[in-house]
């Protein structure tokens, strides 16, 4: 799961399906509301969002539904697989938050020992 915006898109779609414009707005203003490492992403460009959404569609993690009447709005939603992935990942994030002292001690020890 690589890509700068992949996780931001998945987290933004976690609560409900969103139309493209609302998805872009949500990511740009997203904060740490659901205990995910969040930050403002005002620099997310339309083209970056488009490319990442296409990749997520090809990976079958996001579904795109287009209205059949004008204006042709597209709505994006998570697949079942993406929901499972987020659930598993959220548990990992919560674990790292709960054990941040352990992780920091390990980082410091490795830094002090230097390269092997």
CORZIWO-V830068 format. One record per residue. N is the residue number from 1. RES is the residue in three letters. SS is DSSP state (H for helix, E for strand, C for the rest). Layout:
n=N res=RES ss=SS
n=N res=RES ss=SS
This chain:
n=1 res=UNK ss=C
n=2 res=UNK ss=C
n=3 res=UNK ss=C
n=4 res=UNK ss=C
n=5 res=UNK ss=C
n=6 res=UNK ss=H
n=7 res=UNK ss=H
n=8 res=UNK ss=H
n=9 res=UNK ss=H
n=10 res=UNK ss=H
n=11 res=UNK ss=H
n=12 res=UNK ss=H
n=13 res=UNK ss=C
n=14 res=UNK ss=C
n=15 res=UNK ss=C
n=16 res=UNK ss=C
n=17 res=UNK ss=C
n=18 res=UNK ss=E
n=19 res=UNK ss=E
n=20 res=UNK ss=H
n=21 res=UNK ss=H
n=22 res=UNK ss=H
n=23 res=UNK ss=H
n=24 res=UNK ss=H
n=25 res=UNK ss=H
n=26 res=UNK ss=H
n=27 res=UNK ss=H
n=28 res=UNK ss=H
n=29 res=UNK ss=H
n=30 res=UNK ss=C
n=31 res=UNK ss=C
n=32 res=UNK ss=C
n=33 res=UNK ss=C
n=34 res=UNK ss=C
n=35 res=UNK ss=C
n=36 res=UNK ss=C
n=37 res=UNK ss=C
n=38 res=UNK ss=C
n=39 res=UNK ss=C
n=40 res=UNK ss=C
n=41 res=UNK ss=C
n=42 res=UNK ss=C
n=43 res=UNK ss=C
n=44 res=UNK ss=C
n=45 res=UNK ss=C
n=46 res=UNK ss=H
n=47 res=UNK ss=H
n=48 res=UNK ss=H
n=49 res=UNK ss=H
n=50 res=UNK ss=H
n=51 res=UNK ss=H
n=52 res=UNK ss=H
n=53 res=UNK ss=H
n=54 res=UNK ss=H
n=55 res=UNK ss=H
n=56 res=UNK ss=H
n=57 res=UNK ss=H
n=58 res=UNK ss=H
n=59 res=UNK ss=C
n=60 res=UNK ss=C
n=61 res=UNK ss=C
n=62 res=UNK ss=E
n=63 res=UNK ss=E
n=64 res=UNK ss=E
n=65 res=UNK ss=E
n=66 res=UNK ss=E
n=67 res=UNK ss=C
n=68 res=UNK ss=C
n=69 res=UNK ss=C
n=70 res=UNK ss=C
n=71 res=UNK ss=C
n=72 res=UNK ss=C
n=73 res=UNK ss=C
n=74 res=UNK ss=E
n=75 res=UNK ss=E
n=76 res=UNK ss=E
n=77 res=UNK ss=E
n=78 res=UNK ss=E
n=79 res=UNK ss=C
n=80 res=UNK ss=H
n=81 res=UNK ss=H
n=82 res=UNK ss=H
n=83 res=UNK ss=H
n=84 res=UNK ss=H
n=85 res=UNK ss=H
n=86 res=UNK ss=H
n=87 res=UNK ss=H
n=88 res=UNK ss=H
n=89 res=UNK ss=H
n=90 res=UNK ss=H
n=91 res=UNK ss=H
n=92 res=UNK ss=H
n=93 res=UNK ss=H
n=94 res=UNK ss=H
n=95 res=UNK ss=H
n=96 res=UNK ss=H
n=97 res=UNK ss=H
n=98 res=UNK ss=H
n=99 res=UNK ss=C
n=100 res=UNK ss=H
n=101 res=UNK ss=H
n=102 res=UNK ss=H
n=103 res=UNK ss=H
n=104 res=UNK ss=H
n=105 res=UNK ss=H
n=106 res=UNK ss=H
n=107 res=UNK ss=H
n=108 res=UNK ss=H
n=109 res=UNK ss=H
n=110 res=UNK ss=H
n=111 res=UNK ss=H
n=112 res=UNK ss=H
n=113 res=UNK ss=H
n=114 res=UNK ss=C
n=115 res=UNK ss=C
n=116 res=UNK ss=C
